[in-house]
Amino acid sequence: MPDAVLPAALLQPLLHVMAEQLGGAVILHEAPSGRILMVAGAIPGLALEDPIGARPEDYVGRFQVFAQDGSVAHMEALPVVRAIATGEAITDEVWLIGAEGRAAPVPVFVDSYPLKDDKGAVIGVIATATDPKRWGQRAERMKQSISTRSRLTGP
C-alpha cells in the first residue's frame, strides 16, 4: 500500500511549537512505510545526521537504537512501527539512541501518536523524543512550586 499524502507544510508550524514546548524532537512519519518526513527540535546531546527519508528498517543501524536492556532494537518493537500497525498511541517508553561518534547511547522518552484519516486508517505518526533529565527538572520545579504555595497559604 502506498503512503498517504500528509500535509507536511501545514503541520510544520505545529511540530515546531510542539518541539519547543517539549524540549526535545518531534518527528513526522508517513504511513504505512514509517519514512521520516520532517523533524522539529532535537534530542539534547544527540546529533542525528540527516534523518529525513529514513525508514524503520534503517533506524536500528543508522541511528543505533537499543532497547532498555541494551539489546539491539528489533524493527517491529519500535514505537512508531507499533503505532502504525495498531493505530494506538504508544507512550512513556524509554529507548536508547546513539549516533556516530558517541561512546554511549542517550536514553530518551519516546511517544508515538498515530494520525488517522476520516475512515480511521493510519496515515502517519507524530513521534516525540525527550531527554529524561528534562522531565526530572520539571518534576523538581513542580515540587518547589507546591512547597512554596503550601508555605504561603499555611496549613
Secondary structure, DSSP 8 states (H G I E B T S, - for coil): -------HHHHHHHHHHHHHHHTSEEEEEETTT--EEEEEE-BTTB-----TT--HHHHHHHHTEE-TTS-B--GGGSHHHHHHHH-S-EEEEEEEE--TT-SS-EEEEEEEEEEE-TTS-EEEEEEEEE-HHHHHHHHHHHHHHHHHHHHHH--
